[in-house]
Amino acid sequence: MFKSVTSVVISALALFGLAESANAALSTDVTTAISTAATDGATLGGLILAVLIGIAAFKWLRGAK
């Protein structure tokens, strides 16, 4: 059991190492676009969360009579 867990961990670390080296080969335009997309996604997620909280608060206030 321990040998199989160890081999899985070593394989995962090797895979992440390959992904890191592949990411390093990207041009700066690509990395900038990826980081911009991540920022836009986080902003959109925050807006959706705020709308959902607003809807829940509105329902809660209407129900509290």
Residue pairs with C-beta under 8 A, 6 or more apart in sequence:
23 31
